[in-house]
Amino acid sequence: NQIYVPELDRIVLGEKRGTRSFLNVKESRKAAITTRVLQLLHAVLLKRIHITKRDLFYTDVKLFVDQSESDGVLDDVATMIGCTRSNLHVVASDKGLVVGRISFFEDGDFIDC
């Protein structure tokens, strides 16, 4: 139920509406995951830090079980709020990617990149 709008360069909610029954375990679990993601995003925004999608997943592996669950809910939350994922201070990052200036010592040599 998400639509990409090129003029806004954003995904927005479509016209479909649905309801969830908390008597259904699957739907209750999805609501719990959504609530947890909202809680984590709130903490990130209050601290004014940025995290990766993978960081978000690893904060509660027992609840999320698979990263696709936390990723999907993250996209849902951004769409519901009407912003981008990066506005929520969550970035997708390749493994081992470093952004910015880095300097370090290796075997006595000073490396400045």
Sine and cosine of phi, psi and omega as CSV:
sin_phi,cos_phi,sin_psi,cos_psi,sin_omega,cos_omega
0.00,0.00,0.54,0.84,0.03,-1.00
-0.88,-0.48,0.61,-0.79,-0.03,-1.00
-0.78,-0.62,0.73,-0.69,0.07,-1.00
-1.00,0.10,0.79,-0.62,0.03,-1.00
-0.93,-0.36,0.96,-0.27,-0.07,-1.00
-0.86,0.51,-0.59,0.81,-0.02,-1.00
-0.88,0.47,-0.55,0.84,0.01,-1.00
-1.00,-0.09,-0.22,0.98,-0.13,-0.99
0.79,0.62,0.74,0.67,-0.11,-0.99
-0.50,-0.87,0.46,-0.89,0.13,-0.99
-1.00,-0.04,0.76,-0.65,0.01,-1.00
-0.84,-0.54,0.27,-0.96,0.03,-1.00
-0.94,0.33,0.61,-0.79,0.09,-1.00
-0.99,0.14,-0.20,-0.98,-0.08,-1.00
-1.00,0.08,-0.29,0.96,-0.05,-1.00
-0.91,0.40,0.59,-0.80,0.08,-1.00
-0.79,-0.61,0.49,-0.87,0.00,-1.00
-0.60,-0.80,0.19,-0.98,0.06,-1.00
-0.81,-0.58,0.38,-0.92,0.04,-1.00
-0.83,-0.56,0.68,-0.73,0.06,-1.00
-0.98,-0.21,0.84,-0.55,0.00,-1.00
-0.98,0.22,0.00,1.00,0.10,-0.99
-0.99,0.15,-0.26,0.97,0.03,-1.00
-1.00,-0.05,0.84,-0.54,-0.08,-1.00
-0.87,0.50,-0.68,0.73,-0.03,-1.00
-0.88,0.47,-0.69,0.72,-0.01,-1.00
-0.95,0.32,-0.57,0.82,0.06,-1.00
-0.90,0.43,-0.63,0.77,0.01,-1.00
-0.90,0.43,-0.68,0.73,0.02,-1.00
-0.89,0.46,-0.64,0.77,0.03,-1.00
-0.91,0.41,-0.63,0.78,0.03,-1.00
-0.91,0.42,-0.67,0.75,0.02,-1.00
-0.91,0.42,-0.68,0.74,0.02,-1.00
-0.88,0.47,-0.69,0.72,0.02,-1.00
-0.89,0.46,-0.66,0.75,0.00,-1.00
-0.91,0.40,-0.67,0.74,0.03,-1.00
-0.89,0.46,-0.68,0.73,0.05,-1.00
-0.87,0.50,-0.66,0.75,0.02,-1.00
-0.89,0.45,-0.71,0.71,-0.01,-1.00
-0.92,0.40,-0.66,0.75,0.02,-1.00
-0.90,0.43,-0.62,0.78,0.04,-1.00
-0.87,0.50,-0.71,0.71,0.01,-1.00
-0.89,0.45,-0.67,0.74,0.00,-1.00
-0.88,0.47,-0.71,0.71,-0.02,-1.00
-0.93,0.38,-0.61,0.80,0.05,-1.00
-0.90,0.43,-0.62,0.79,0.00,-1.00
-0.98,0.20,-0.20,0.98,-0.03,-1.00
0.84,0.54,0.72,0.70,0.05,-1.00
-0.88,-0.48,0.18,-0.98,0.08,-1.00
-0.90,-0.44,0.57,-0.82,0.07,-1.00
-0.74,-0.67,0.24,-0.97,0.08,-1.00
-1.00,-0.08,0.26,-0.97,0.07,-1.00
-0.86,0.50,-0.58,0.82,0.00,-1.00
-0.92,0.39,-0.65,0.76,0.07,-1.00
-0.85,0.53,-0.69,0.72,0.00,-1.00
-0.86,0.50,-0.72,0.69,0.02,-1.00
-0.86,0.51,-0.72,0.70,-0.07,-1.00
-0.96,0.29,-0.14,0.99,0.05,-1.00
-0.95,0.31,-0.39,0.92,-0.01,-1.00
-0.44,-0.90,0.92,0.40,-0.06,-1.00
-0.87,0.49,-0.58,0.81,-0.02,-1.00
-0.90,0.44,-0.60,0.80,0.02,-1.00
-0.98,0.21,-0.75,0.66,-0.10,-0.99
-0.96,0.27,-0.53,0.85,-0.02,-1.00
0.89,0.46,-0.78,0.62,-0.04,-1.00
-0.75,-0.66,0.63,-0.78,-0.07,-1.00
-0.89,0.45,-0.45,0.89,0.00,-1.00
-0.89,0.46,-0.47,0.88,0.04,-1.00
-0.92,0.38,-0.75,0.66,-0.01,-1.00
-0.93,0.37,-0.59,0.80,0.02,-1.00
-0.89,0.45,-0.70,0.71,-0.01,-1.00
-0.90,0.44,-0.70,0.72,0.01,-1.00
-0.92,0.38,-0.61,0.80,0.05,-1.00
-0.86,0.52,-0.71,0.70,0.04,-1.00
-0.90,0.44,-0.64,0.77,0.05,-1.00
-0.87,0.49,-0.71,0.71,-0.03,-1.00
-0.90,0.44,-0.70,0.71,0.02,-1.00
-0.87,0.49,-0.66,0.76,0.02,-1.00
-0.92,0.39,-0.68,0.73,0.01,-1.00
-0.88,0.47,-0.65,0.76,-0.03,-1.00
-0.97,0.23,-0.45,0.89,0.01,-1.00
1.00,0.02,0.59,0.81,0.02,-1.00
-0.67,-0.74,0.02,-1.00,0.05,-1.00
-1.00,-0.05,0.28,-0.96,0.03,-1.00
-0.87,0.49,-0.62,0.78,-0.01,-1.00
-0.92,0.39,-0.47,0.88,0.10,-1.00
-0.90,0.43,-0.40,0.91,0.03,-1.00
-1.00,0.00,0.12,0.99,0.01,-1.00
0.92,0.39,0.51,0.86,0.07,-1.00
-0.88,-0.47,0.81,-0.58,-0.02,-1.00
-0.88,-0.48,0.45,-0.89,0.13,-0.99
-1.00,-0.07,0.79,-0.61,-0.09,-1.00
-0.72,-0.70,0.68,-0.74,0.10,-1.00
-0.94,0.33,0.44,-0.90,0.02,-1.00
-0.89,0.46,0.77,-0.64,0.07,-1.00
0.98,0.20,0.14,0.99,-0.01,-1.00
-0.97,0.23,0.74,-0.68,0.03,-1.00
-0.85,-0.52,0.74,-0.67,0.03,-1.00
-0.89,-0.45,0.74,-0.67,0.02,-1.00
0.97,-0.24,-0.06,-1.00,-0.04,-1.00
-0.97,0.25,0.64,-0.77,0.02,-1.00
-0.65,-0.76,0.67,-0.74,0.10,-1.00
-0.63,-0.78,0.57,-0.82,-0.04,-1.00
-0.34,-0.94,0.24,-0.97,0.08,-1.00
-0.97,-0.24,0.71,-0.70,0.08,-1.00
-0.68,-0.73,0.88,-0.48,-0.02,-1.00
0.78,0.62,0.65,0.76,0.03,-1.00
1.00,0.09,-0.16,0.99,0.02,-1.00
-1.00,-0.06,0.67,-0.74,0.06,-1.00
-1.00,0.00,0.86,-0.51,0.00,-1.00
-0.96,-0.30,0.84,-0.55,0.01,-1.00
-0.82,-0.57,0.94,-0.35,-0.04,-1.00
-0.97,-0.26,0.00,0.00,0.00,0.00
